[in-house]
Amino acid sequence: ESVLAYLSYHSLRPIELVPAYPLDGARILVAALRLCGSAPRRTAYIIVAISLPVGVAITGVGIWYALVVGDALVWLSVLVGIHVLMQAKLVGALASCGRASEHPLFT
């Protein structure tokens, strides 16, 4: 039982490095881009350009896997994908209004 818990915990850790906001990988990418002198608006557009396809992929794979396997817990990945899509939309909306620097990701 403890081996299964260990493996399930550590299998979730790499997903956090995917550069899709609100996952930690996006925060790392934003920090790197800002250190290189990228403006908040440009950085926001880069994050949105990465987050949207990743959110669609997470949602799609979650739905496919839930239908094939039938496990109810897999629907959590669908919710994570939808959350990524909603957050990407928010960051994109702020960037298009020229207010990306107001988002907590850029402070």
C-alpha positions as CSV (number, residue, x, y, z in Angstrom):
1,E,0.0,0.0,0.0
2,S,2.8,2.5,0.8
3,V,4.5,1.7,-2.5
4,L,1.3,2.5,-4.4
5,A,0.9,5.8,-2.4
6,Y,4.5,6.7,-3.1
7,L,4.2,6.0,-6.8
8,S,0.9,7.8,-7.2
9,Y,2.3,10.9,-5.4
10,H,5.5,11.0,-7.4
11,S,3.6,10.5,-10.7
12,L,1.7,13.7,-10.1
13,R,4.8,15.8,-9.5
14,P,6.0,16.1,-13.2
15,I,2.6,17.5,-14.3
16,E,3.4,20.6,-12.1
17,L,6.3,21.4,-14.4
18,V,4.1,21.8,-17.5
19,P,4.3,25.5,-18.4
20,A,0.5,26.0,-18.4
21,Y,-0.9,28.6,-15.9
22,P,-1.9,28.0,-13.0
23,L,0.6,25.1,-12.8
24,D,4.0,25.8,-11.3
25,G,5.8,25.4,-14.7
26,A,4.1,28.5,-15.9
27,R,5.4,30.5,-12.9
28,I,8.9,29.2,-13.6
29,L,8.6,30.2,-17.3
30,V,7.2,33.7,-16.4
31,A,10.1,34.3,-14.0
32,A,12.6,33.2,-16.7
33,L,11.0,35.4,-19.4
34,R,10.8,38.4,-17.0
35,L,14.4,38.0,-16.1
36,C,15.3,38.1,-19.8
37,G,13.5,41.4,-20.1
38,S,10.2,40.3,-21.6
39,A,7.3,42.7,-21.0
40,P,4.3,41.5,-19.0
41,R,2.0,41.7,-22.0
42,R,4.3,39.6,-24.2
43,T,4.9,37.2,-21.4
44,A,1.1,36.8,-20.9
45,Y,0.6,36.1,-24.6
46,I,3.3,33.4,-24.4
47,I,1.7,31.8,-21.4
48,V,-1.7,31.9,-23.0
49,A,-0.3,30.4,-26.2
50,I,1.1,27.5,-24.2
51,S,-1.8,27.1,-21.7
52,L,-4.7,26.9,-24.2
53,P,-3.5,23.8,-26.1
54,V,-2.3,22.1,-22.8
55,G,-5.7,22.8,-21.2
56,V,-7.5,21.3,-24.2
57,A,-5.1,18.3,-24.1
58,I,-5.6,17.6,-20.4
59,T,-9.4,17.9,-20.8
60,G,-9.5,15.7,-23.9
61,V,-7.2,13.0,-22.5
62,G,-9.2,13.1,-19.2
63,I,-12.5,12.6,-21.1
64,W,-11.1,9.9,-23.3
65,Y,-9.5,8.1,-20.4
66,A,-12.7,8.4,-18.3
67,L,-14.8,6.9,-21.1
68,V,-12.4,4.1,-21.8
69,V,-11.4,3.2,-18.3
70,G,-14.6,4.4,-16.6
71,D,-12.8,5.6,-13.4
72,A,-14.7,8.4,-11.7
73,L,-11.5,9.9,-10.3
74,V,-10.2,10.6,-13.8
75,W,-12.8,13.3,-14.1
76,L,-10.6,15.3,-11.8
77,S,-8.2,15.7,-14.7
78,V,-11.0,17.1,-16.8
79,L,-11.6,19.7,-14.1
80,V,-7.9,20.6,-14.0
81,G,-8.0,21.0,-17.8
82,I,-11.1,23.3,-17.6
83,H,-9.4,25.3,-14.8
84,V,-6.3,25.7,-17.0
85,L,-8.5,26.9,-19.8
86,M,-10.4,29.4,-17.6
87,Q,-7.2,30.8,-16.2
88,A,-5.6,31.2,-19.6
89,K,-8.7,33.1,-20.8
90,L,-8.4,35.4,-17.8
91,V,-4.7,36.1,-18.4
92,G,-5.4,36.6,-22.1
93,A,-8.2,39.1,-21.4
94,L,-6.0,41.1,-19.1
95,A,-3.2,41.1,-21.7
96,S,-5.4,42.2,-24.5
97,C,-6.5,45.2,-22.4
98,G,-2.9,46.1,-21.6
99,R,-3.4,45.2,-17.9
100,A,-1.3,42.0,-17.7
101,S,0.9,43.5,-15.0
102,E,-2.1,43.6,-12.7
103,H,-2.4,39.8,-12.6
104,P,-0.8,38.2,-9.6
105,L,1.4,36.1,-11.9
106,F,3.4,39.2,-12.9
107,T,3.8,40.8,-9.5
